Amino acid sequence: MPEHLCIHGHFYQPPRFDPWLEEVLPEASASPFSDWNQRINRESYDPLGNARILSSSGRIEQIINCYEYINFNFGPTILRWMARYSPDTYERILEGDRKSIKLFGRGNAMAQIYHHIIMPLSTDEDRDVEIAWSIQDFESRFKRRPDGFWLSETAVSTPDLEALARAGIKFTVLAPGQAREVSDPEGKNWTRVTEQTLIKDRPYLVRLPSGLQIAVFFYDGPLSQAVAFERLLADGEDFWQRITSRQEEKLLSLATDGESYGHHFKFGEMALAYVLKRATAPDSPLSLTNFASYLEACPPVHEVRIHENSSWSCFHGIARWQDSCGCTAGGHPGWNQAWRKPLRRALNVIRYYVDEHFRHKAGELLKDSRRALLEYGKCLCGAMSREEFLIQHQIRKLNREDQGRALKFLEMQRMSLASFASCAWFFDDLARIEPLNALSCGLRALDLLKDLQGPDVEHLVLEVLEEAQSNDPEMGDGVMIWREQVLSRRMGPARMAAMGACAGNDRQSFSFPGLEFEVVMDTEKVEVNYCWTGFLERGKAGFRLIREQNGAVCGIEASPGQILTLRDLGRQLRSYVLISLDQRQEDRIFNRLTGTGKILAQYSENLFENAQNLPVSGRGMLAPIVLFFYLCSEEDKRDWAKYWQEVLRDNPFLAEIVRSKMEAELNRLTSPETKEWAEAGRIIQRCRAMGIYPDIYPLQNRIWRDGLSSLPGSILEQFDF
């Protein structure tokens, strides 16, 4: 049985943000959520911070924050999104690290390559930038320096380890197959090792050519594979038995994608919580730890040499991110990946010209452009305002226009780096959303390059993309994908105007992290006032409105003869506008109908006397309103329940409408201002009797954190405690 157990979760999502808006736009494949960040956050990241442990009767016995007990790393881009859109989850992650320091002596959190690029395929300059930005982001969020650093896909080469060591990083974690040979305790008698023969219960030292050194942990391959792919998370006791049945070893460590817990395997976080509870019990046969604490207690005495240019997810080393090696997610076995090489070459073309222009021109505005780029991560994480940043780095006192130009140089670099996120090559086709996002970031970098009086090299990019072919004949080659699916994402004043006009209000403001604008319309024209928040640039533009015969606005005239309508906004932006319209109109209609529904609900008993012939039986628009009020009422007649059960059986969509409204009502009733827990519990029971199951997960979390003693047992039972 192992003496110490370390469970690591690698949490990462592709940089899904739109490069112009800095917003994650709707992704249909993430349904019923708006986008994949939302979906995976709800299925994995949030449940891990609020993991249920159930009693034998199926009631909630305990809720634990797994981040207090597991080693983990989060990508800076997903943490940036989470801080804005899921602050409770975000705080649980930060809290988990703080508490782990008290528990283990060192923190659970590790840093991670900023844009999840494949480091062995990078330049020395890009390595340093990605590491520096990540450390700045980590320090801003976790309020301490990172001890460890997770390499994207654990892809590694000696220059990568040199860069980490230069940055003061103490250790990283690799797959066992990445160790090539190990020494004896005296640093002599080197022995070749394989994944099977490597002793993995200890850290190893890597002595680097520069004279620096860094420690490396190698996780246990078979156990990690079982968690990730063999349904070990289906049962917490099985998971625990697999761990405790291992042979005697000082340290047993496993590492998987953190999304295994809850997203890949539903309720996987509960199996993890069960193991953590067993491991922290007073009679536990082993003790939990994290890598940083174990390294401090047991510094390495053996040395290791790595396989250069190796990774944990490509059998061929790092070919998965530059060649047609056959490694894919396995969804389309007949497809090829010949598109990978030209995609990387095309983005390298952009990267070359971006670097050259930055190297030769940024110094006209920034006193040390290289240092400014390395420290720009402080702006990205919000640790420093852009105004403060410019005061430190401007070569002279810059006017507003030159301040914007200085920031554009840095944003141009950021967008070019973001285009190399590993997920663009990970899957099986050029037309997937990940390569499209990479190309969109590349386009944004090209736009900024031209805006900064750099060369227009789009034609060179297209010459390379012409060699990339989608496996789907309808999608065509890289040039077709660029023109039809990438260029349509480009946001400028004309698209802002079209977006505002199609949104259907006389006056409409839009606020995104990267762009804020206001649209003002009259009978004939539309005006746009906008601010690019990333480089403090403001602008104004006007366009002519285009109306249909019935007078409804359908678009704008961007230039003489060029009409932009909703259809020209691009699929994701079009979805954003339509969803916004749908939500606004739904709320407006629901609010207008509420008054009538409340009156009808008072006379429900008479309505039900001849229910089959009434519109309220589920075919009418007022049915959701009447049902909503029935569920909130204190009346509880059996015939009413039976009636609504029959209605919902034949109208499942009605149940979905009412469920979402009931969730909002339950949140209102249980808010700190209202605290009507008894009423909320009664409504939950009535909903369930109807076959409507509102999501009470956040309410359960609130009860647990506020203290179970604040509510009587009869109410707690209604919330499954």
Number of C-alpha atoms within 10 A of each C-alpha: 15 19 16 19 24 20 21 26 20 20 20 21 19 21 25 21 19 20 24 20 19 17 16 22 20 20 19 14 10 14 12 11 15 18 17 21 23 19 16 19 21 17 21 25 28 21 26 29 25 26 25 24 20 16 11 8 7 10 15 19 13 15 20 20 21 23 25 26 27 25 27 28 23 22 25 28 21 19 23 17 20 19 14 11 14 17 13 14 21 22 15 20 26 18 16 22 24 20 18 23 16 11 16 18 16 22 30 32 31 27 27 29 25 27 25 25 25 24 26 19 19 16 11 14 12 16 22 18 23 23 25 23 25 25 26 27 27 25 17 17 20 18 12 13 16 24 20 26 21 21 24 22 22 19 25 25 17 18 19 23 24 23 19 24 19 15 13 16 23 19 26 24 19 23 24 22 21 23 22 18 17 23 18 13 11 9 14 11 10 15 13 13 18 13 17 12 10 18 15 21 20 21 26 24 21 22 18 15 10 10 8 15 20 21 23 26 21 25 26 22 19 13 21 20 15 16 22 20 14 12 15 21 26 17 16 20 16 14 20 19 11 13 19 19 10 12 10 12 15 16 24 26 26 23 24 22 18 22 23 22 26 25 19 18 19 15 22 27 31 26 25 27 26 21 20 23 17 18 20 14 12 9 8 12 14 19 17 21 26 25 31 23 19 19 20 12 10 12 14 18 14 19 21 23 21 19 16 17 20 24 26 18 16 18 14 13 18 23 19 23 26 19 19 17 18 19 20 20 10 11 9 12 11 9 15 19 25 21 25 26 20 21 28 21 15 23 22 17 16 21 21 12 18 23 16 12 16 22 13 10 16 23 17 15 21 23 15 14 23 16 12 20 22 19 17 22 24 21 18 20 21 14 15 14 12 21 12 10 17 20 13 13 19 20 15 13 12 16 9 12 12 16 21 20 21 24 23 22 28 20 21 23 21 21 23 25 24 24 31 28 23 22 21 26 27 20 21 26 24 26 21 13 15 22 23 19 25 30 26 27 27 29 25 24 28 25 16 21 25 14 14 18 10 17 13 13 14 16 9 12 23 17 14 19 24 19 16 24 25 22 20 12 8 8 15 16 20 26 19 17 21 20 11 13 18 20 15 18 23 18 18 10 19 21 24 23 32 29 25 28 29 22 21 15 14 13 14 16 14 13 13 14 15 18 22 17 21 18 24 18 21 11 12 12 16 25 22 23 18 22 17 18 17 20 23 18 18 16 11 12 14 19 20 20 23 22 15 9 7 6 9 12 20 19 27 28 20 19 11 7 7 8 17 22 20 22 14 16 21 19 17 17 22 19 18 20 19 15 14 13 16 12 11 12 12 12 13 12 11 17 13 11 16 18 11 13 21 17 12 19 18 14 10 18 14 11 17 17 11 10 16 13 10 13 13 21 25 23 14 10 14 19 19 26 24 25 26 22 19 23 21 19 15 12 9 11 9 8 12 15 17 12 15 20 17 13 22 19 13 14 14 13 13 19 22 16 13 21 20 14 16 24 18 11 16 22 17 15 18 19 14 10 8 10 13 15 20 17 16 25 22 17 22 24 16 20 23 11 14 20 16 21 19 20 14 17 11 13 17 19 17 15 18 18 10 11 10 13 10 10 13 10 12 11 16 20 12 16 21 14 19
